[in-house]
Amino acid sequence: MSASSVNRRRILSLWLPRLPIDRIQRFFNSAGLGKTNHEPSIVVIKDNNALVIHALDEAAERLGLYIGQPLANARAMCPDLRVFDADTVADAKTLSDIADWCDRFTPLVALDPPHGLFLDITGCAHLFGGEAALLRTLVRALARQGFAVSAAIAGTSICARTLTRQASGTIVADGGEVEAIRSFPVSALGAGEAIATGLRRAGLKTIGDVASRAPGEITARFGARFSTLLAHALGQGDAPISPRKPLPDYIVEKRFAEPIATDTMIAMTLSRLADTLVTSMEKQGKGARRLEAAFFRTDGVVRTITVETGRPVTRSAVVDRLFRERLDALADPLDPGFGFDMVRLSASRTEIVVQEQRDLDAHVHDNDELAALIDRIAARIGGKRVVVHLPQDTHIPESAVLATSAQHHLAAAMLAEWPARVASEPPLRPLRLFDKPEPIKVPFATVPDGPPHQFTWRRALHSVVRVEGPERIAMEWWRQDGKQLTRDYFRIEDAEGLRFWIFRDGLYEGEVFDGDGKPASPGWYVHGLFA
């Protein structure tokens, strides 16, 4: 790939240098506590068994404090310092939330840890009035949310990232990367303190000084990784960014000059977007299997709702009904706050629609109605709670049936073949099978391999009056890892007419031993109940 083709990409880099302290201050503001007396505030983190400054606000920076400074030195300079412990997990969550909000500008948003983001705005800046207008809109919106932010746009992610640290607000045209960053110190590349020190000792103090040397010299002295980093910063090729989310197959969205907040407007908006989305998919013979609605609030909060379908959806009425079911069933209702200024509907997974004869085949209509019912139930209570059972080729009772999603395996469940029951014989398997066999107490058995005369289950004594068995089931040797024992199952009936399915776990004097290696008594369990 040539450098000119790479430079057609446009990358916007965001850097939030005070994210940890801004997050804490936003929390205090939302709780109505605010900042008292304008004390300088810092966030500290443990480094080599010492507390050092991890982030600081503008007031602390004016006092001469800096990141990496020991807390003891900082307190000596400012006794009234407000100190907070670092919470990297909460910081990462906040950065992820900001990335969700940035989806309103482009679906290609990548993390640049610990406090940065990359936005691939190639081909979409004109929707916001151009790159300069997009940059201003984004920075002002984040500033209103309480974040200090630095941003820049360039043809490569490394160049844009370097500019955010040195010249916020810069927009570099294609081919202008070298002139834009040549005067910056070598530390601006973010290659590490060791490489920056080595470059300065070699008399290479600026990026322009390094760029003036032959690439082979730089590679031989500082390694291929730094040489590649420098080339990308100068616009000579670029590594692609890694978006947080895969690009959906189809996206439609609606922006509002005045935010919407009522359920009626939200439902109408989703219905119109569903019409547009289905029309777009219909042109290519596609149907949606996974749909996602994203609601962007004016205060930066983004709420996402997802529905899945068992079959490709090709009608907007079905999409509308599924989202209505999902919204009605939300445990945490959709809170519009001060309103949503954008709603997006996307199809993240689609399939080619296979046409079927539906007029003369009643089974096709029945299948469609059943699939639609499953989709509606899954939208209301969750897809994992609507299951079908598939037979498995094994004799192990608890593994003979697989419970799986009805939306994705309905067709397989309808074609599954189960063992036929002999009309004149009693059922071989209980109606109710426990997820885990429950232990029972058996005082003694008639013979070593025979059934018990009585047993205690759930603190109730049961006397055995009728027995069928044993049915011996050996564990599969390629799966047992020496831990599964041979089971002898019995169908028994107690004096009160209750029927149980019990088993002895292990063979006498063959599989069960005590700590001294001597034969021990196997355990007994109840695995199910017959009707």
N, C-alpha and C positions, 0 to 999 in steps of 0.2 A: 504494500500500500504506500503510495507516495505521500510526501509531507503536505502537498496541496489538498489532497482528498481528506487527510485527517483534520486539517485546519478548518474545514467547513463545519466541524462540530463546534458548538458553543456551550461552554460549561460555566455555570454560575456557582461560585464557592461562597459558602456562608461560614463565618466563624463567630462563636459566642464566647469571648474570652473570659467573661465573668459568670458563666452559666451556674456554677455551684452556689455563689452568693446571691445571684439574681433569683434562683429557685427558692431559696430560703426567704428572701425579702417578699417575693410574691405570696408565699404561704402566710407570712405575717399580715400582709395587706388584705388578703382574702378573709383572714380571721378577725380583721378589725383591730389588730394590735399596732401595726405600723412600726416605724422606727422612731425611737425616743431620743431626743436631744442630739440627733444626727451623729451618734458615735460612729467612728470608723469600725468596720466589721471585716472579719477574715474567716476563712475556712481552713482548718488545719488537717493534715493527714500524717500518719506515722511513716517515717522513712529512716531506715537504719536505726531503729529503736529511738528515734527522736521525732518530736512533733515539729513539722515545718509548714509554712504557708502554702496552701494548695490553690486558693483563690482569694481575691480581696476586692473590695469596692473602691469607688473613686476617691472617697475620703481617705482611706488607708493608703492609697497610692500617692496621694498628695503629701503624705507625711514621710514619704521615702521608703515605705515598706515594699517588699518585692516577693514574688513567688520563689519558693525554695528557702526563704529566710527562716532560721530557727525561731520557734515561738518565744523562747526566753529573750532573745534579742529584740523581737518585736514588742514584747511587753515592756522592756526597758525603755524603748523609744516612746511608747504610748501606753501608759498604765490603764487608761479607760477603754482599752480595746475590747470589742465584743467578739468572742471566739465561738465558732461552731465546729462540730466534728463533721468530717467529710462523709458523704453517703454516695458512693459511686454508683450504686444500684439505682437510687432515686435520680441521680444526674442522667444516667443512661435512659431511664424512662422518660424524663423530660425531653431529652434530645429526640427520642423516638416520637413523642407527641408532636414536637415541632416539625419533624419530618412528615408526619401524617398531615399536618396543616399545609405544608408546602406542596402536597399533592394537588392543590387547587391550581398550581401554576404548571406543573408537568408531572406525569405519572412516573418519570424516571428520576427518582430521588435516592441517593446513596449516602450512607453514613461515612463520616470522616472523623473517627474517634480521636480524642475524647470529646471535643466540643465543636465539631464542624460537620457540614453537609455539602454534598455536591448535587447540583441540579442540572440535568441535561436539558437545556432550553432550545435545542436545535429545532428550528422551524416553528416555534410557538410564541416567540417574543412579540410578533406583530399582533397577537391577540390582546396584548396588554399595552399597546401603544409604542412598542419598540423596546430595545434592551434597556435604555436609560430609564424609561418610565417603569418598566418591570422591576428594575433594581430599586428605584425609589419607593415604589409601592411595597415591596417586600420588607425593606429596611424600616420604613415608617410603621408598618403594621406590627412588626416584632418589637419595635421600641415602645409602641403603645401598650404592648403586653408586658412590658417591664424588663426587657432584655437589652443588654448592650450588644450590638451586633456590628460586624464588619463584613463587607461583601465586595466581590469583584467578578468581572466576566472576562474570559479569555478563550482561546481556541483549545487549550489543554487544561486538564484538571490541576496539574502541578503548577502551571503558571498562574492560574486563578487562585490557587491556595497560597502561593507566595505573595501575591498582591494583597490578599486580605490581611496579611501580617504586617505589610509595609506601606501600602497605599490604598486604603479602603475607598471604595467608590469608583475605582478605575475600570474602564471598559477598553480592552485592547482589541484592535481590529485584527483580522487575519493577517499573519505575517509580521505583526508588530511585537511579538513576544520578546525578542532579543533586546530591542530598545527600551521596552517597558521595565525590564528587571535588571539590566546590566549594572546599574549603579548601586544595587542593594548589597548588603553584606552577605558573605557566604553562609552565615548562620540562618539566613532567611529561607534557605532550601529545606531546612528541617532534616538534614542528613545525620545529625548527631553531633555531640560536642567534640568527640575525638576527631572526626573528619574536619570539622570547622577549625579546630586548633591546628591540625596538620596543615591545612591550606594557608592559614595565616602565617605559620612559621616558614612556609615556602614562599611567602611574599604575595600570595594571592588573596587579597582582602575583599574583593568584590566579585560578584557573579561574572561581570565582564572580564575581569582578570582571568578567571578560570576558563571562560569560554574562548579566550584568545589562544589558549594552549591547544596543542594537538590532542585529539581524543585518545590516541594511544598512550600518551604520557599520563593523562589523568587515570585511565583504566589501570595501567601498570602500577601506579602509586596508591590509588585509593579504591580500586576494585570496580568490577563491571556494574554493580548495583548503583553506585554513585554516578558512574558515567551515564547510565540510562536515566537516572533521575535528572541529571543536568540537561540531557538532550530533550526530555519531555518538558522541562521548565522553559527551554528555549524554543519550544514549538516544533521540534524535530521529531515528530511521532508522539504517540500518547497511548497509555494503557487504558482500556475501557473501564468505566466505572461499573460498580456492581449494585444495581438497584435493589432496594429492600424487598420489593414485591415484583413478581413477574408482570409484564405488560398484559393487561386483559385483551381478549380478542376483539371486543367491541366496547366502546365507551360513548355515552351521551350524558350531557349535563345541562343544567339550567342555572344561570346566575341572576341575581335579583338586585335591582337598584335599592329597593327597600326590603329589608329582611322580612321573612315570613315566620310566623310562630304558631299559627292555628293548625289543628289536626286536619281541617277541611282543605286548607291550602297545601299541606304536605301530601295528602292523599291525591289531590288533583295533579300536583306536580309529578308524583310517581307514576300516575296513570298516563300522563302525556309522554313522559320519558319512556315508559314501557312501549307505547305505540311506535315511537321513533326507533327504539332499539330493535323491536321485532321486525320492523320494515327493513332495517339495515341487514339483519341476518337473513331475512327471507330472500333477498336478492342473490345471496350466495348459497341458498339451500341449507342453511344452518339452523340449529335449535340450541337453546341454552340449557346446560346442565347445572351450572352454578352461577348465581346472580348475587351481586353485591350492591347495596345502596349506601352511599356515604353522605352524611349531612354535616356541612361545615358551618360552625357557629361563628358569629362576629367576634367573639372573644378568643378565637383560636382553638376551641375544643372541636374535635371531630368524632362523630359517632358513626360506626359502621354496623350494618345489619346484613347478614348473609342467609340465603336460602338455597337449598339444593333440590334437585328434582330427579326422579327415577328415570324419566324419559326426556328427550329433548323437547323443550317448550317452544312452541311456534305461535302462540296466541297471546296477545297482550292482556286479555282478560284473565288468563291463568296467572301471569306474572303479578298483575294487580291483586288478585285474590290471595296469592301466597304471601305477599308483603303485608297485606291487611291482617292476615292470620298471625304473622310474625310480630307485627307491631302491637296487636291486641294482647299477645301472650308475654310481652316483655316483663321480666321481674323488675327491671330498672327502667321505668318509662322514659321515652324519648324527651329529654328536657331541652326545649329550644333556647333557654336563657333569654338573651336579648334578640334572638331570632337567627334563622339560617340565611346566609347570603348566597349559598350555593348548594345544590343537590346534584349528586352524580349517580348514575345507574350504569353498571358495567356487567358484562358477561365474561367472567374469568375462565370459564370452560364451556366449550361448545362442541357439538357433534353434527355430522351430516345427517340430515333427516331422510330416513328410508320410507318411501311411500308404501302403504299397505292397502289392500282391498278391504274397505270398511263397510260397504253397503250390504253385502250378503253374508258376511261372517259375524255371527253374534259373539263369538269368543273374543274377537278383536275389540268389540265395544266393551265387553266385560273387563277385559284386561286394562283398557284405557281408564275405565271408571275406578278400578281398583288402584291403579298407579296414581291417579289424581287424588284419591282419598288418602293414600299413604303420604303423598307430598303435603297435603294440608295438615295431617296430624303431625308430621315431622316438623313443619314450619311452626306449629304451636308448642310442641313439647320437646323438640330436638330430634334429629335424625338417628342418634345413637339409641334412642329408646323405642324405636319401631324396628323390630327385627323379624327375620324369618329363620327357620332352622333347615340346615342342609345335612344330609347323612354323610358320614365319613367312613372310609374303608378301614375299620378297626374293630376289635372285639372289646376294647377297654370301654366300660360303660360311660364314664364321664367324658370320654373323647369321641364317642360315637355320633354325637350331634354337635354341629357348629352353629352358634347363634351369630348372625351377621346382619348388616344393614339391609332392611327391606327395600330401600330405594335403589340400591346398587345390585341386588341379587334376587329381585323378584322373579325374573324369567327363569333363573336356575332353580329356584324353589318350586316353581310350578312344574318343571320337568323332572324333578328329583324322584327317584324310585326308592321307596321304603320297603323293608322286609314285610312280606304278607303274613298275616296272622291266620293260623289254622282254626277254622270255625269251631271244631269240637274240642279244642285244647284251651286251657286257661292261658292268660297272657304271660309271656316269659319275662317281661320287663314291667316295673311298677309305673303307675300313672304319674306319680310324683317322685322325681329323682333329686336328691339333695345335691347342692353344689359341692359340698364337702361331706364325706361320710362322717357320721357322728359316732363316737365311741360308746360301747355298751359294756356292762360288767357281766361276765359269764362265769359262774362258780365252777362248773365242770361240764364236760360233754359226754355223750354216751360212749363213744369210742374216740380214739385220737383224731380221726378224720370225720367224725359224725357231728350232728347238730346239737345245740344245747337243750337241756330240759327247761331251763328258765333263764331270763336275763333281765337286767335292770337298765332302763333307758329313761333319761330325764327324771331320775329319782322315783320312777314307778316300776314295780315288779310285774313282769309278764310271764305267765306260765304257758309253755308251748304244748299245743294239743295236736297239731297237724304239721307235717314237714314234707316238702318236695325238694329234692336235690341229693347230693351237691352238683353244682355246675362249676367246673373248674375253669378258671380263666388265668392263663399265664401271661405275664407282662411281656411286651415286645422287647426282645433282647437288644435291639439296636437303639432303643430310646431310654431304657431304664437306668443305664449307668450304674448298675449294681444296687440301686436303691429301692426298686419296686419288687414286691414279693408276689408269689403265686396266691391267688385268691380262690377260696371255695365258697360259692354263693348258695344260699338256701332260701326258698320261699316258704315262710312259716305263718301259722295262724295261732293266735293266743286264745285263752279261754273266753274272752269277750268278743271274739269274732274279728279282731283286727288282724290284718295281714301285713307282714313286713318282708323286706328284702334285706337279708343280713349276710355278712361274709366274714370268714376267718382270714386274716391277713398273714399268710405264711404257712408253711408246712411244718408239722411237728418233727423235731429232730432232723430238720433238713435245711431250713432257711433262717430260723430265729435262734440267736445265741445271746447269752448274757456277757457281762464284761470279762468273765474268766474263760470264755469260749465254750461254755457248756450249753446244751440245748435248753431253751426257755420256752415259756408258753406264748403262743402267738396272740395278737390282739384281735378283738371282735368289734365289728362296726355294723350299724344300720345305714343302708345306702338309699332306701326309698320306701314308699308306702303304696300298697295296692288299694284300689277303690273298695 
